[in-house]
């Protein structure tokens, strides 16, 4: 193991190059800001890549700066917010090894010292350049006698230190890797959390995407038991790019595809994946789940989870999350909009005009104010439809198999028949429960008032579309809007057919009720946050197939996650193992459902490897993971 750890500062301990960032701060408001900042960044890259000498790089950048000594205080405060995420998470490593750590940077002590002192690193262990100031405290140059102001300055600096022992250098640039070539470092680790320089990677003993990975490779104590950069996530079906960005910002490795995959394709793609993200088209079957040995979580970036074999996931210790609320407003707005268009025959008039027919008439055109709206399914979406419709002067009635509290002046109906016989407009918002299959057929549609309109934005299997088409053709139902279908194309541009095609005053949309930019953006925040919470803390709150446990991150203890079949005695067996190895339990959480138990145990000290083997070997164990 290394006797000394030599860290670069810019783009390693921090996310940014400090001089570049100082230029952005001091040139704010200047008309030449973008031009000057880009020049400085280009010069920085030339120096880091070794295309020009560092001395030349530094001289050219200082000349372009318009900075004062007081600006450095602002810079320090900003840099504290720009520390690398994994560095912050592993602050204990720096504090515990402060005497073995040295920061060797071609940056400047004036802003490095106050940053690293919070990590226990004293000024004596910071080797960097220093600024020169004029009588007005303006930065006008640097100490040219400092070895770090010269070409290959880090080599000279380390040579002057004459460190006795093994030296590991961690950095992202040319000046870092040449230390090993010069023989003053034993290993070079290319640090890629913030920037990837391809010409540097091939020179490295190891490429480490985060400090977690560096600590993992060298078997050093770390905040998490496994580097986040080694956790692989696959997102399918053109999930909003914010999801990928959010997960990558957390440190995970993310791959994406714009389409759904067949069962065979999916099995091949997820064999090394820890998390799978899908929308509605990709079918996550039992065969898929059982073939994915590393899979920890499947996430539906939508409301429904019918495309996922929840039981197979549960039996294999795979936690499933969805986004039950994120697109609610989008569905609600479409429902209200379609009510208005159907009652006004807007779609029919539009089709006529597209065909060259001018038909200015009030026939078949009504306001929705004062009309009666029926809502089947008074859940999250149904309730918002109720509130919004009532604000437009609509009388609202609803039916739900569960007892639901009315919002506003909405009236509960005691049966589906009562509801359908009462209303002028009907909007369906039930969930994907199999009991809702064929909920509305010819008999139920005949209960509707003549001249009423029908809307289904819920599930395709709820309504008999042949029966609905017949009722529209006879005029019993004056119009309909349908967004979901019993069978839907797997991808765009595939053929689509429906008995509703070509009918007057029928609006057909391709399952886009929740497909708005806003909804996809919300989902791309909600679901990744669930992924992060589960991977970082073990939280399963809002999971659709697992016992729900929510607890904070742990800073000082070790955390074990034990998923097992829900049989008596497992917790006792876990505690026997912990007692045998004298691990004191700081906190313990157990929750079960009908099939699985989920146990989280926080213990107060390091553990031997035998503990892991023993916990994994407990009968009825499905999955075991060390989190911290």
For each residue, the residues with C-beta under 8 A, 3 or more apart:
1: 166 218 219 220
2: 5 100 165 166 167 168 186 187 218
3: 100 163 164 165 166 167
4: 100 101 102 163 165 166 167 168
5: 2 97 100 101 102 168 170
6: 102 103 104 158 167 168 169 170 171 179 185
7: 12 13 101 102 103 104 170 171
8: 11 12 13 103 104 105 169 170 171 172 173 175 176 191
9: 12 13 14 18 103 105 107 112 115 116 128
10: 13 14 16 17 18 19 105 106 107
11: 8 14 15 16 17 172 173 191 194 195
12: 7 8 9 84 170 171 172 191 193 194
13: 7 8 9 10 83 84 87 103 115 116
14: 9 10 11 18 79 82 83 84 115 194
15: 11 82 83 84 193 194
16: 10 11 20 21 79 82 194
17: 10 11 20 21 41 44
18: 9 10 14 21 22 75 79 107 108 111 112
19: 10 22 23 40 44 61 65 107 108
20: 16 17 23 24 37 40 41 44
21: 16 17 18 24 25 75 78 79 82
22: 18 19 25 26 65 67 71 72 75 111
23: 19 20 26 27 36 37 40 61 64 65 67
24: 20 21 27 28 33 37
25: 21 22 28 71 74 75 78
26: 22 23 65 66 67 68 71
27: 23 24 30 32 33 36 37 66
28: 24 25 33
29: 33
30: 27 33 36 66
31:
32: 27 35 36
33: 24 27 28 29 30 36 37
34: 37 38
35: 32 38 39
36: 23 27 30 32 33 39 40 64
37: 20 23 24 27 33 34 40 41
38: 34 35 41 42
39: 35 36 42 43 64
40: 19 20 23 36 37 43 44 61 64 65
41: 17 20 37 38 44 45
42: 38 39 45 46
43: 39 40 46 47 52 57 60 61 64
44: 17 19 20 40 41 47 48 57 61
45: 41 42 48 49 51
46: 42 43 49 51 52 57
47: 43 44 50 51 52 53 54 56 57 58 106 174
48: 44 45 172 173 174 175 197
49: 45 46 173 174 197 199
50: 47 174 175 178
51: 45 46 47
52: 43 46 47 56 57
53: 47 56 57 150 151
54: 47 57 58 106 149 150 151 152 153 175
55: 58 59 144 149 150 151
56: 47 52 53 59 60
57: 43 44 46 47 52 53 54 60 61
58: 47 54 55 61 62 106 129 142 149
59: 55 56 62 63
60: 43 56 57 63 64
61: 19 23 40 43 44 57 58 64 65
62: 58 59 65 139 140 141 142
63: 59 60
64: 23 36 39 40 43 60 61
65: 19 22 23 26 40 61 62 139
66: 26 27 30
67: 22 23 26 71 72 138 139
68: 26 71 136 137 138 139
69: 72 131 133 137 138 139
70: 73 74 137
71: 22 25 26 67 68 74 75
72: 22 67 69 75 76 110 111 131
73: 70 76 77
74: 25 70 71 77 78
75: 18 21 22 25 71 72 78 79 111
76: 72 73 79 80 111 114 115
77: 73 74 80 81
78: 21 25 74 75 81 82
79: 14 16 18 21 75 76 82 83 111 115
80: 76 77 83 115 118
81: 77 78
82: 14 15 16 21 78 79
83: 13 14 15 79 80 87 88 115
84: 12 13 14 15 87 88 193 194 210 211
85: 88 89 193 210 249 250 251
86: 89 90 193 210 211 212 228 251
87: 13 83 84 90 91 94 211
88: 83 84 85 91
89: 85 86 211 212 223 224
90: 86 87 93 94 211 212 215 222 223
91: 87 88 94 95 119
92: 95 96 221 223
93: 90 96 97 211 215 220 221 222
94: 87 90 91 97 98 101 116 119 120 121
95: 91 92 98 119 120
96: 92 93 221
97: 5 93 94 100 101
98: 94 95 101 119 120 121 122 125
99:
100: 2 3 4 5 97
101: 4 5 7 94 97 98 121 125
102: 4 5 6 7 121 125 126 127 161
103: 6 7 8 9 13 112 116 121 125 126 127 128
104: 6 7 8 127 128 148 154 157 158 169
105: 8 9 10 112 126 127 128 129 148
106: 10 47 54 58 128 129 148 149 153 154 175
107: 9 10 18 19 111 112 128 129
108: 18 19 111 112 128 129 130 131 142
109: 112 113 123 126 128 129 130
110: 72 113 130 131
111: 18 22 72 75 76 79 107 108 114 115
112: 9 18 103 105 107 108 109 115 116 126 128
113: 109 110 116 117 123 126
114: 76 111 117
115: 9 13 14 76 79 80 83 111 112 118
116: 9 13 94 103 112 113 119 121 126
117: 113 114 120 121 122 123
118: 80 115
119: 91 94 95 98 116
120: 94 95 98 117
121: 94 98 101 102 103 116 117 125 126
122: 98 117 125 126
123: 109 113 117 126
124:
125: 98 101 102 103 121 122
126: 102 103 105 109 112 113 116 121 122 123
127: 102 103 104 105 148 157 161
128: 9 103 104 105 106 107 108 109 112 148
129: 58 105 106 107 108 109 142 143 146 148 149
130: 108 109 110 142 143 146
131: 69 72 108 110 139 141 142
132: 139 140 141 142 143
133: 69 137 138 139 140
134: 137 138 140
135:
136: 68
137: 68 69 70 133 134
138: 67 68 69 133 134
139: 62 65 67 68 69 131 132 133
140: 62 132 133 134
141: 62 131 132 144
142: 58 62 108 129 130 131 132 146 149
143: 129 130 132 146 149
144: 55 141 149 150
145: 149
146: 129 130 142 143 149 150 153
147: 150 153 156 157 160
148: 104 105 106 127 128 129 153 154 156 157
149: 54 55 58 106 129 142 143 144 145 146 153
150: 53 54 55 144 146 147 153 156
151: 53 54 55
152: 54 155 156 175 178 182
153: 54 106 146 147 148 149 150 156 157 175
154: 104 106 148 157 158 175 176 178 179
155: 152 158 159 178 179 182 184
156: 147 148 150 152 153 159 160
157: 104 127 147 148 153 154 160 161
158: 6 104 154 155 161 163 167 179 184 185
159: 155 156 162 182 184
160: 147 156 157
161: 102 127 157 158
162: 159
163: 3 4 158 167
164: 3
165: 2 3 4
166: 1 2 3 4 186 187
167: 2 3 4 6 158 163 184 185 186 187
168: 2 4 5 6 185 186 187 188 189 218
169: 6 8 104 176 177 179 180 185 187 188 189
170: 5 6 7 8 12 176 189 191 208 214
171: 6 7 8 12 175 176 177 188 189 190 191
172: 8 11 12 48 176 190 191 192 194 195 197 200
173: 8 11 48 49 176 177 197 200
174: 47 48 49 50 177 178 200
175: 8 48 50 54 106 152 153 154 171 178 179
176: 8 154 169 170 171 172 173 179 188 190 200
177: 169 171 173 174 180 181 188 190 200 203 204
178: 50 152 154 155 174 175 181 182
179: 6 154 155 158 169 175 176 182 184 185 188
180: 169 177 183 184 185 186 187 188 203 205
181: 177 178 203
182: 152 155 159 178 179 185
183: 180
184: 155 158 159 167 179 180
185: 6 158 167 168 169 179 180 182 188
186: 2 166 167 168 180
187: 2 166 167 168 169 180 205 206
188: 168 169 171 176 177 179 180 185 203 204 205
189: 168 169 170 171 204 205 206 207 208 214 217
190: 171 172 176 177 197 200 201 203 204 206 207 208
191: 8 11 12 170 171 172 194 208 211 214
192: 172 195 196 201 207 208 209
193: 12 15 84 85 86 209 210 211 229 251
194: 11 12 14 15 16 84 172 191
195: 11 172 192
196: 192 201
197: 48 49 172 173 190 200 201
198: 201 202
199: 49 202 203
200: 172 173 174 176 177 190 197 203 204
201: 190 192 196 197 198 204 207
202: 198 199
203: 177 180 181 188 190 199 200
204: 177 188 189 190 200 201 207
205: 180 187 188 189
206: 187 189 190 214 217
207: 189 190 192 201 204
208: 170 189 190 191 192 211 213 214 217 229
209: 192 193 213 227 229 251 253
210: 84 85 86 193 213 214 227 228 229 251
211: 84 86 87 89 90 93 191 193 208 214 215 222
212: 86 89 90 215 216 222 223 224 226 227 228 229 251
213: 208 209 210 216 217 227 229 230
214: 170 189 191 206 208 210 211 217 218 220
215: 90 93 211 212 218 220 221 222 227
216: 212 213 219 220 222 226 227 230
217: 189 206 208 213 214
218: 1 2 168 214 215
219: 1 216
220: 1 93 214 215 216
221: 92 93 96 215 606
222: 90 93 211 212 215 216 225 227
223: 89 90 92 212 628
224: 89 212 227 228 536 627 628
225: 222 625 626 627 628
226: 212 216 230 231 626
227: 209 210 212 213 215 216 222 224 230 231 251
228: 86 210 212 224 231 250 251 252 535
229: 193 208 209 210 212 213 251 252 253
230: 213 216 226 227 253
231: 226 227 228 252 253 274 275 535
232: 252 253 254 255 272 273 274 275 294
233: 247 252 253 254 255 273 274 275 276 277 531
234: 254 255 256 257 269 270 273 275 276 277
235: 239 243 244 254 255 256 257 277 301
236: 239 256 257 259 260 261 276 277 278 279 282
237: 257 258 259 260 278 279 280 281 282 301
238: 258 259 279
239: 235 236 243 244 256 277 279 301 520 523 524
240: 243 301 520 521 523 524
241: 244 245 524
242: 245 246 521 524 525
243: 235 239 240 246 247 277 301 523 524 525 527 528
244: 235 239 241 247 248 254 256
245: 241 242 248 249
246: 242 243 249 250 524 525 528 529 532
247: 233 243 244 250 252 254 528 531 532
248: 244 245 251 252 253 254
249: 85 245 246
250: 85 228 246 247 528 532 536
251: 85 86 193 209 210 212 227 228 229 248
252: 228 229 231 232 233 247 248 275 531 535
253: 209 229 230 231 232 233 248
254: 232 233 234 235 244 247 248
255: 232 233 234 235 273
256: 234 235 236 239 244
257: 234 235 236 237 261 269
258: 237 238
259: 236 237 238 491
260: 236 237 278 279 281 282 490 491
261: 236 257 265 266 269 282
262: 265 266
263: 266 267 283 285 287 288
264: 267 268
265: 261 262 268 269
266: 261 262 263 269 270 282 283 284 288
267: 263 264 270 271 287 288 291 292
268: 264 265 271
269: 234 257 261 265 266 273
270: 234 266 267 273 276 288 291 292 295
271: 267 268 291 292 293 294
272: 232 294
273: 232 233 234 255 269 270 276 292 294 295
274: 231 232 233 294 295 296 297 535
275: 231 232 233 234 252 295 296 297 298 299 531 535
276: 233 234 236 270 273 284 292 295 297 298 299
277: 233 234 235 236 239 243 298 299 301 527 531
278: 236 237 260 281 282 284 298 299 300 301 307 308
279: 236 237 238 239 260 282 300 301 302
280: 237 300 302 304 307 511
281: 237 260 278 307 488 490 491
282: 236 237 260 261 266 278 279 307
283: 263 266 288 307
284: 266 276 278 288 289 298 307 308 309 313
285: 263 288 289 309 312
286: 289 290 309 311 312
287: 263 267 290 291
288: 263 266 267 270 283 284 285 291 292 309
289: 284 285 286 292 295 298 309 312 313 316 318
290: 286 287 312 316
291: 267 270 271 287 288
292: 267 270 271 273 276 288 289 295 318
293: 271
294: 232 271 272 273 274
295: 270 273 274 275 276 289 292 298 316 318
296: 274 275 317 318 319 534 535 623 625
297: 274 275 276 318 319 320 321 531 534 535
298: 275 276 277 278 284 289 295 308 313 318 319 320 321
299: 275 276 277 278 320 321 322 527 530 531
300: 278 279 280 303 304 305 307 308 320 321 322 323 527
301: 235 237 239 240 243 277 278 279 323 523 524 527
302: 279 280 322 323 327 514 523
303: 300 322 323 324 327 514
304: 280 300 307 322 431 432 459
305: 300 308 310 320 322 432 544
306: 432
307: 278 280 281 282 283 284 300 304
308: 278 284 298 300 305 313 320
309: 284 285 286 288 289 312 313
310: 305 313 314 320 544 545
311: 286 314 315 545 595
312: 285 286 289 290 309 315 316 318
313: 284 289 298 308 309 310 316 318 319 320 545
314: 310 311 317 318 545 546 593 595 596
315: 311 312 595 596 622
316: 289 290 295 312 313 622 623
317: 296 314 563 596 622 623
318: 289 292 295 296 297 298 312 313 314
319: 296 297 298 313 534 540 543 545 546
320: 297 298 299 300 305 308 310 313 543 544 545 546
321: 297 298 299 300 527 530 531 534 542 543 544
322: 299 300 302 303 304 305 527 544
323: 300 301 302 303 326 327 522 523 526 527
324: 303 380 542
325: 328 380 526
326: 323 514 519 522 523 525 526 527
327: 302 303 323 330 331 513 514 515 516 519 520 522 523
328: 325 331 332 380 381 384
329: 332 333 384 518 519
330: 327 333 334 513 514 515 516 518 519
331: 327 328 334 335 381 429 457 513 514
332: 328 329 335 336 381 384 385 388
333: 329 330 336 337 388
334: 330 331 337 338 457 483 509 512 513
335: 331 332 338 339 381 385 427 429 455 457 513
336: 332 333 339 340 385 388 389 392
337: 333 334 340 341
338: 334 335 341 342 455 481 507
339: 335 336 342 343 368 373 389 425 427 453 455
340: 336 337 343 344 346 368
341: 337 338 344 346 347 481 507
342: 338 339 345 346 347 425 453 455 478 479 480 481 505 507
343: 339 340 365 366 367 368 371 424 425 453
344: 340 341 349 365 366
345: 342 348 349 364 365 479 505
346: 340 341 342 349 350
347: 341 342 350 351 479 505 506 507
348: 345 351 352 364 479 504 505
349: 344 345 346 352 353 359
350: 346 347 353 354
351: 347 348 354 355 504
352: 348 349 355 357 358 359
353: 349 350 356 357 358 359
354: 350 351
355: 351 352
356: 353
357: 352 353
358: 352 353
359: 349 352 353
360:
361: 364 365
362: 365
363:
364: 345 348 361 478 505
365: 343 344 345 361 362
366: 343 344 371
367: 343 370 371
368: 339 340 343 371 373 389 392 393 394 425
369: 392 393 394
370: 367 393 394 395
371: 343 366 367 368 394 395 424 425
372: 394 395 396 397 422 423 424 425
373: 339 368 385 386 389 394 395 396 397 423 424 425 426 427
374: 397 398 399 413 419 420 422 423 425 426 427
375: 378 382 385 386 396 397 398 399 410 427 429
376: 382 398 399 400 416 419 426 427 428 429 430 439 440
377: 381 382 400 428 429 430 431 458
378: 375 382 383 386 398 399 400 404 410 412 429
379: 382 383 400 404 429 430 431
380: 324 325 328 383 384
381: 328 331 332 335 377 384 385 429 457
382: 375 376 377 378 379 385 386 398 400 427 429
383: 378 379 380 386 387 404 407
384: 328 329 332 380 381 387 388
385: 332 335 336 373 375 381 382 388 389 427 429
386: 373 375 378 382 383 389 390 396 398 407 408 410
387: 383 384 390 391 407 408
388: 332 333 336 384 385 391 392
389: 336 339 368 373 385 386 392 394 396
390: 386 387 393 394 395 396 408 409 410
391: 387 388
392: 336 368 369 388 389
393: 368 369 370 390
394: 368 369 370 371 372 373 389 390 425
395: 370 371 372 373 390 409 411
396: 372 373 375 386 389 390 408 409 410 411
397: 372 373 374 375 410 411 412 413 419 422 423
398: 374 375 376 378 382 386 404 406 410 411 412 413 419
399: 374 375 376 378 412 413 414 415 416 418 419
400: 376 377 378 379 382 403 404 412
401:
402:
403: 400
404: 378 379 383 398 400 412
405:
406: 398 409 410 411 412
407: 383 386 387 410
408: 386 387 390 396
409: 390 395 396 406
410: 375 378 386 390 396 397 398 406 407
411: 395 396 397 398 406
412: 378 397 398 399 400 404 406
413: 374 397 398 399 416 418 419 422
414: 399 418
415: 399 418 419
416: 376 399 413 419 420 439 444 447
417: 420 421 444 447
418: 399 413 414 415 421 422
419: 374 376 397 398 399 413 415 416 422 423 426
420: 374 416 417 423 426 444 447 448
421: 417 418 447 448 449
422: 372 374 397 413 418 419 449
423: 372 373 374 397 419 420 426 448 449 452
424: 343 371 372 373 449 451 452 453
425: 339 342 343 368 371 372 373 374 394 452 453 455
426: 373 374 376 419 420 423 448 452 453 454 455
427: 335 339 373 374 375 376 382 385 455 456 457
428: 376 377 439 440 454 455 456 457 458 462 463
429: 331 335 375 376 377 378 379 381 382 385 457 458
430: 376 377 379 433 436 439 458 459 462
431: 304 377 379 436 458 459
432: 304 305 306 436 459
433: 430 436
434: 437
435:
436: 430 431 432 433 439 458 459 461 462
437: 434 461 462
438: 441 461 462 464
439: 376 416 428 430 436 444 462 463
440: 376 428 444 445 462 463 464 468
441: 438 444 445 463 464 467
442: 445 446 464 467 470 471
443: 446 447
444: 416 417 420 439 440 441 447 448
445: 440 441 442 448 454 464 467 468 471 476 477
446: 442 443 471 476
447: 416 417 420 421 443 444
448: 420 421 423 426 444 445 452 454 471 476 477
449: 421 422 423 424 452
450: 475 476
451: 424 475 477 478
452: 423 424 425 426 448 449 477 478
453: 339 342 343 424 425 426 477 478 479 480 481
454: 426 428 445 448 468 477 479 480 481
455: 335 338 339 342 425 426 427 428 480 481 482
456: 427 428 462 463 480 481 482 483 484
457: 331 334 335 381 427 428 429 481 483 484 513
458: 377 428 429 430 431 436 462 484
459: 304 430 431 432 436 462 484
460: 463 484 485 486 487 488
461: 436 437 438 486
462: 428 430 436 437 438 439 440 456 458 459 484
463: 428 439 440 441 456 460 467 468 482
464: 438 440 441 442 445 467 468
465: 468 469 482 485 486 498 499 500
466: 469 470 499
467: 441 442 445 463 464 470 471
468: 440 445 454 463 464 465 471 472 477 480 482 499 500
469: 465 466 472 473 499 500 503
470: 442 466 467 473 474
471: 442 445 446 448 467 468 474 476 477
472: 468 469 475 476 477 478 479 480 500 503 504 505 506
473: 469 470 503
474: 470 471
475: 450 451 472 478
476: 445 446 448 450 471 472
477: 445 448 451 452 453 454 468 471 472 480
478: 342 364 451 452 453 472 475 505
479: 342 345 347 348 453 454 472 504 505 506 507
480: 342 453 454 455 456 468 472 477 500 503 505 506 507
481: 338 341 342 453 454 455 456 457 506 507 508 509
482: 455 456 463 465 468 485 498 500 506 507 508 509
483: 334 456 457 508 509 510 511 512 513
484: 456 457 458 459 460 462 488 511 513
485: 460 465 482 488 498 511
486: 460 461 465
487: 460
488: 281 460 484 485 496 510 511
489: 492 494 495 496
490: 260 281 494
491: 259 260 281 494
492: 489
493:
494: 489 490 491
495: 489
496: 488 489 510
497: 501
498: 465 482 485 501 508
499: 465 466 468 469
500: 465 468 469 472 480 482 503 506 508
501: 497 498 508
502:
503: 469 472 473 480 500 506
504: 348 351 472 479
505: 342 345 347 348 364 472 478 479 480
506: 347 472 479 480 481 482 500 503
507: 338 341 342 347 479 480 481 482
508: 481 482 483 498 500 501
509: 334 481 482 483 512 513
510: 483 488 496
511: 280 483 484 485 488 515
512: 334 483 509 515
513: 327 330 331 334 335 457 483 484 509
514: 302 303 326 327 330 331 519
515: 327 330 511 512 519 520
516: 327 330 519 520
517: 520 521
518: 329 330 521 522
519: 326 327 329 330 514 515 516 522 523
520: 239 240 327 515 516 517 523 524
521: 240 242 517 518 524 525
522: 323 326 327 518 519 525 526
523: 239 240 243 301 302 323 326 327 519 520 526 527
524: 239 240 241 242 243 246 301 520 521 527 528
525: 242 243 246 326 521 522 528 529
526: 323 325 326 522 523 529 530
527: 243 277 299 300 301 321 322 323 326 523 524 530 531
528: 243 246 247 250 524 525 531 532
529: 246 525 526 532 533
530: 299 321 526 527 533 534 542 543
531: 233 247 252 275 277 297 299 321 527 528 534 535
532: 246 247 250 528 529 535 536
533: 529 530 536 537 539 541
534: 296 297 319 321 530 531 537 538 539 540 543
535: 228 231 252 274 275 296 297 531 532
536: 224 250 532 533 553 627
537: 533 534 551 552 553 554 627
538: 534 549 551 559 561 600 625 627
539: 533 534 549 550 551
540: 319 534 543 546 547 548 549 550 598
541: 533 548 549 550
542: 321 324 530 548
543: 319 320 321 530 534 540 546 547 548
544: 305 310 320 321 322
545: 310 311 313 314 319 320
546: 314 319 320 540 543 593 596 598
547: 540 543 591 592 593 596 597 598
548: 540 541 542 543 591
549: 538 539 540 541 589 591 598 600
550: 539 540 541
551: 537 538 539 587 589 600
552: 537
553: 536 537
554: 537 557 558 559 602 627 628
555:
556:
557: 554 586 587 602 603 604 628
558: 554 583 602 603 604 605 606 607 626 628
559: 538 554 600 601 602 603 626 627 628
560: 574 599 600 601 602 603 615 624 625 626 627
561: 538 598 599 600 623 624 625 626 627
562: 570 574 598 599 600 601 615 618 621 624
563: 317 596 597 598 599 621 622 623 624
564: 567 570 596 597 599 618 620 621 622
565: 570 595 596 597 620 622
566: 592 593 594 595 596 597
567: 564 570 620
568:
569: 572 573
570: 562 564 565 567 573 574 597 599 618 619 620 621
571: 574 575 590 597 599
572: 569 575 576
573: 569 570 576 577 618 619
574: 560 562 570 571 577 578 599 601 615 618
575: 571 572 578 579 585
576: 572 573 579 580
577: 573 574 580 581 611 614 615 618
578: 574 575 581 583 585 601 603 611
579: 575 576 582 583
580: 576 577 614
581: 577 578 607 608 610 611 614
582: 579
583: 558 578 579 603 604 605 607 611
584: 603 604 605
585: 575 578 588 601 602 603 604
586: 557 602 603 604
587: 551 557 600 601 602
588: 585 599 600 601 602
589: 549 551 599 600 601
590: 571 597 598 599 600
591: 547 548 549 597 598
592: 547 566 596 597 598
593: 314 546 547 566 596
594: 566
595: 311 314 315 565 566
596: 314 315 317 546 547 563 564 565 566 592 593 622
597: 547 563 564 565 566 570 571 590 591 592
598: 540 546 547 549 561 562 563 590 591 592
599: 560 561 562 563 564 570 571 574 588 589 590
600: 538 549 551 559 560 561 562 587 588 589 590
601: 559 560 562 574 578 585 587 588 589
602: 554 557 558 559 560 585 586 587 588
603: 557 558 559 560 578 583 584 585 586 607
604: 557 558 583 584 585 586
605: 558 583 584
606: 221 558
607: 558 581 583 603 611 612
608: 581 611
609: 612 613
610: 581 613 614
611: 577 578 581 583 607 608 614 615
612: 607 609 615 616 624 626
613: 609 610 616 617
614: 577 580 581 610 611 617 618
615: 560 562 574 577 611 612 618 621 624
616: 612 613 621 624
617: 613 614 621
618: 562 564 570 573 574 577 614 615 621
619: 570 573
620: 564 565 567 570
621: 562 563 564 570 615 616 617 618 624
622: 315 316 317 563 564 565 596
623: 296 316 317 561 563
624: 560 561 562 563 612 615 616 621
625: 225 296 538 560 561
626: 225 226 558 559 560 561 612
627: 224 225 536 537 538 554 559 560 561
628: 223 224 225 554 557 558 559
